Amino acid sequence: EPELSLRRTAACTLADIAKHTPELAQGIVDAGSVPFVAPLISHSDAKLRKEVKTHMH
């Protein structure tokens, strides 16, 4: 599923950006990403769930 790979990459990229400074993390939240990323925690793909849970804490 090509879209699944894109979701994994996007979640990982957002987490990598957010971890650098509180300002970057806040910018990601302010951009409205949380409603798109949060549902991925219960996605049927185990690898995607792990990416989201590991990186978005």
N, C-alpha and C positions, 0 to 999 in steps of 0.2 A: 504494500500500500504506500504509494509515494507521499501521500499527505501525512502519513504517520511519521515518516522520516523527517519531514518538515516540522512537524509539531515537536519532535524530540530535539531537533536542532534549535528551534526557537526558544524552547524552555531552557535549554542549557545556555544559550547565548544571553538571555535576559538575566539568568542567575550569575553568569560570569561578569556581566556589567555591574549588576547590583552589589556584588560583594566588595567592590573597591572602595566606595565611600558611601556614607549615609545619604549624601546629596544625590548620588546616582541612583541609589535604591529608591529614594523618594521620587525622583524623576520618572522612574518606571511605573511606580504606583500612580503618580499624577497623570501619566499618559493613558491611564485606563486599562492597563494590562491584566489586573487582578481578575476581573470577571471572565477573561478568556483563559487564564492559566489555572485558576482554582478548580474548574470542573475536570481538568486532566488528572487530578489526584485519584479520581475513581474511574479512569479510562480502562477499558478491557485489556489493553496492552501492558503487560507487567513491566517491560523495560521503560516505557514512557512514564508509568506511575513512579517507578524508582527514580528516574531523572527529576521529576517534579518534586518528589518528597525529599530527595537528597539535596537538591540545589536551591529550592525555594523555601527556606525556613527562616 
